[in-house]
Amino acid sequence: MAERLHELKQTTSTVQLRGVITGTKSNRFYKSGTGKNGGAWNAIEMGVKIAENETVYVKLNGFPRPEVFYYKKGEGKAKGDTQKVAWKNRHKSPGEGYRLIGVNISTSKDENGKNINKSFTEYDAVEWIHENIHDGDSVLIRGSLEFSSYTDKNGQTRRKVDIVPNQISNTNEPNDLDDSNCNTMAEFENVIVFSSIDKEEDENGKATGRFVLSGYSIGYNTVEPVSFIIDAEHVKVANAIKKKMRPGNAIKTYGRVVIKNNIETVVEEDPWGSTETSPFERVVGPTIREYVVYKVDGSTFDTETYSEDAIAQALRKIKAAKTAKENFGEKPSAAVSDDADDWGSDDDDSLDDEAPW
């Protein structure tokens, strides 16, 4: 593992999607190859439809590595045990009760109707998904948000958010997108290191009534600027953040992935002269995916772990390391508790913690 460039504690995120698989027939669904250094890789990208014309995409990449790790839960108050296993032996458990740390998949049942649970490395999980996941499957996917950035051909910094799965399972009931009561979802929890909150403005400089919450996501060797939207209906949350938080403070947020499409109604003329044509709707223009925060957890309000100076120092170290790589011709790879109600929350929603096994 690469030497760490900063000492900041990593922030966490979780995502939960419930919907219908799509995109497995696309040429972007599965790819594999060999990198410049000769190492193999597998990659998957597929969609989870949460409504008609609303799709959230998940991505998973995998590479062979020197070893994998198995974990066994301790009994009672005893600590669990972690065992290292060589890559070539990754399919062999080191003993009873040990489970591979990786991607958990439960999409089939045994003859008694009980879930068959399997754990894979990311590399092997991509292969399994490629062979066993199909359009129309109703699934529950759990994973994390991964924030990253890269420089485009024009020298502009581009930022992106990927949803990376670590658990995939079939839902007990099919997700019927034609049913208005269909229980689909795209929810997330994310710890943000705060930097600012501002009123959102449109292209004409007019306030939209929404807010932009900005901050940082801390990875093992990254500090990525991030931003979220807070809608006008949750202005109490925005006001509480503005009043209580200072740069370098951290807090857990709760939100939804919101898909926005520009839909137009089209009536196509029948080339055979019929006047009984039916209008239909289609998506025009780019799809916008927003990460919209509706609540924060006041009990996670943290003024101690991070600071504005520590963030700035970490960013300088990361920039220096990137510059050093470029100079050598290498291409760089892209708690203080508080009353929850004081943070503008009107409910107590959280992600479903129920596991399929």
Residue pairs with C-beta under 8 A, 6 or more apart in sequence:
1 220
2 221
4 220
4 221
5 221
5 314
5 317
5 318
5 321
6 221
6 223
6 313
6 314
6 317
6 318
7 314
8 218
8 223
8 306
8 310
8 311
8 314
9 218
9 305
9 306
10 218
10 219
10 220
11 190
11 191
11 192
11 193
11 216
11 217
11 218
11 250
12 144
12 190
12 191
13 144
13 145
13 188
13 189
13 190
13 191
13 217
14 142
14 143
14 144
14 188
14 189
14 190
14 351
15 141
15 142
15 143
15 144
15 145
15 163
15 186
15 187
15 188
15 257
16 140
16 141
16 142
16 185
16 186
16 187
16 188
16 351
16 352
17 48
17 50
17 56
17 58
17 139
17 140
17 141
17 142
17 143
17 163
17 185
17 186
17 257
18 48
18 50
18 139
18 140
18 141
18 171
18 175
18 183
18 184
18 185
18 186
19 48
19 49
19 50
19 56
19 138
19 139
19 175
19 177
19 184
19 185
19 186
20 48
20 49
20 136
20 137
20 138
20 139
20 175
20 177
20 184
21 46
21 47
21 48
21 49
21 133
21 134
21 135
21 136
21 137
21 138
21 139
22 46
22 47
22 48
22 49
22 55
22 135
23 29
23 45
23 46
23 47
23 55
23 57
23 135
24 46
24 133
24 134
24 135
25 135
28 45
29 44
29 45
29 46
29 130
30 42
30 43
30 44
30 126
30 129
30 130
31 42
31 43
31 44
32 40
32 41
32 42
32 43
32 126
33 40
33 41
34 40
34 41
35 41
39 63
39 64
40 63
40 64
40 123
41 61
41 62
41 63
41 123
42 61
42 62
42 63
42 122
42 123
42 126
42 127
42 130
43 59
43 60
43 61
43 62
43 126
44 59
44 60
44 126
44 129
44 130
45 57
45 58
45 59
46 57
46 58
46 129
46 133
47 55
47 56
47 57
47 58
48 55
48 56
48 57
48 58
48 139
48 141
48 186
49 55
49 177
49 184
50 56
50 184
50 185
50 186
50 259
51 177
51 182
51 184
51 259
52 177
52 178
53 259
53 261
53 263
53 283
54 259
54 261
55 259
55 287
56 163
56 186
56 257
56 259
56 289
57 163
58 141
58 143
58 162
58 163
58 164
58 165
59 162
59 163
59 164
60 103
60 122
60 125
60 126
60 129
60 164
60 165
61 122
61 126
62 121
62 122
62 123
62 124
62 125
62 126
63 122
63 123
64 87
64 123
65 87
65 121
66 86
66 87
67 84
67 85
67 86
67 87
68 84
68 85
68 87
68 90
68 100
68 101
68 102
68 121
69 82
69 83
69 84
69 85
69 100
69 101
70 82
70 83
70 85
70 93
70 94
70 98
70 99
70 100
70 101
71 80
71 81
71 82
71 83
71 98
71 99
71 101
72 80
72 81
72 82
72 83
72 95
72 97
72 98
72 99
73 80
73 97
74 80
74 81
81 98
82 101
83 94
83 95
83 98
85 92
85 94
90 100
90 121
90 124
93 99
93 100
99 119
100 119
100 120
100 121
101 119
102 119
102 120
102 121
102 122
102 124
102 125
102 166
103 119
103 120
103 121
103 122
103 125
103 165
103 166
103 167
103 168
104 117
104 118
104 119
104 166
104 167
104 168
104 169
104 357
105 117
105 118
105 119
105 120
105 125
105 128
105 129
105 167
105 168
105 169
106 115
106 116
106 117
106 118
106 167
106 168
106 169
106 170
106 356
106 357
107 132
107 133
107 137
107 139
107 168
107 169
107 170
108 115
108 116
108 170
109 115
109 116
110 116
115 169
115 356
115 357
117 356
117 357
118 128
120 128
129 168
133 139
133 168
137 170
138 170
138 171
138 173
138 174
138 175
139 168
139 169
139 170
139 171
140 167
140 168
140 169
140 170
140 171
140 356
141 165
141 167
141 168
142 165
142 166
142 167
143 163
143 164
143 165
143 166
143 167
144 163
144 164
144 166
145 161
145 162
145 163
145 164
145 188
145 190
145 217
145 291
146 161
146 162
146 163
146 164
146 219
147 159
147 160
147 161
147 217
147 219
147 222
147 224
147 226
148 159
148 160
148 162
148 222
148 224
148 334
149 157
149 158
149 159
149 160
149 224
149 225
149 334
150 157
150 158
150 160
150 334
151 157
151 158
152 158
159 224
159 225
159 226
161 226
161 291
163 257
167 355
167 356
169 356
173 183
175 182
175 183
175 184
176 182
177 184
185 256
186 256
186 257
186 259
187 254
187 255
187 256
187 257
187 351
188 254
188 255
188 256
188 257
188 291
188 351
189 252
189 253
189 254
189 255
189 350
189 351
190 217
190 228
190 252
190 253
190 255
190 291
191 250
191 251
191 252
191 253
191 300
192 213
192 215
192 216
192 217
192 226
192 228
192 250
192 251
192 253
193 215
193 216
193 217
193 218
193 248
193 249
193 250
193 306
193 311
194 213
194 214
194 215
194 241
194 245
194 246
194 247
194 248
194 249
194 250
194 251
195 214
195 215
195 216
195 225
195 247
196 214
196 215
196 247
197 211
197 212
197 213
197 214
197 230
197 238
197 241
197 242
197 245
198 211
198 212
198 214
199 207
199 208
199 210
199 211
199 212
200 207
200 208
200 209
200 210
200 211
200 212
200 229
201 207
201 208
202 208
208 232
209 232
210 229
210 230
210 231
210 232
211 229
211 230
211 235
211 238
212 227
212 228
212 229
212 230
213 227
213 228
213 229
213 230
213 238
213 241
213 253
213 293
214 225
214 226
214 227
215 225
215 226
215 227
216 223
216 224
216 225
216 226
216 311
217 223
217 224
217 226
218 306
218 314
221 318
222 318
223 311
223 314
223 315
223 318
228 253
228 255
228 291
228 292
228 293
229 258
229 290
229 291
229 292
229 293
230 237
230 238
230 241
230 292
230 293
230 294
231 292
231 294
234 293
234 294
234 295
234 344
235 344
236 344
236 345
236 346
237 293
237 294
237 295
237 296
237 343
237 344
237 345
238 344
239 344
240 296
240 342
240 343
240 344
241 251
241 296
241 343
244 301
244 338
244 342
244 343
245 251
245 301
246 303
247 308
247 311
248 303
248 306
248 307
248 308
248 309
248 310
248 311
249 301
249 302
249 303
249 306
250 300
250 301
250 302
250 305
250 306
251 296
251 297
251 298
251 300
251 301
251 302
252 296
252 297
252 300
253 293
253 295
253 296
253 297
254 293
254 294
254 295
254 296
254 297
254 349
254 350
254 351
255 291
255 292
255 293
255 294
255 295
256 291
256 292
256 294
257 289
257 290
257 291
257 292
258 289
258 290
258 291
258 292
259 287
259 288
259 289
260 287
260 288
260 289
260 290
261 283
261 287
261 288
262 283
262 284
262 285
263 281
263 282
263 283
263 284
264 281
264 282
264 284
265 279
265 280
265 281
266 279
266 280
266 281
266 282
267 277
267 278
267 279
268 277
269 277
270 276
270 277
294 349
295 343
295 344
295 345
295 347
295 349
296 343
296 344
296 345
297 340
297 343
298 337
298 338
298 339
298 340
298 341
298 342
298 343
298 345
299 335
299 337
299 338
299 340
300 335
301 335
301 336
301 337
301 338
302 335
302 336
303 336
304 335
304 336
305 335
322 332
325 331
325 332
326 332
340 348
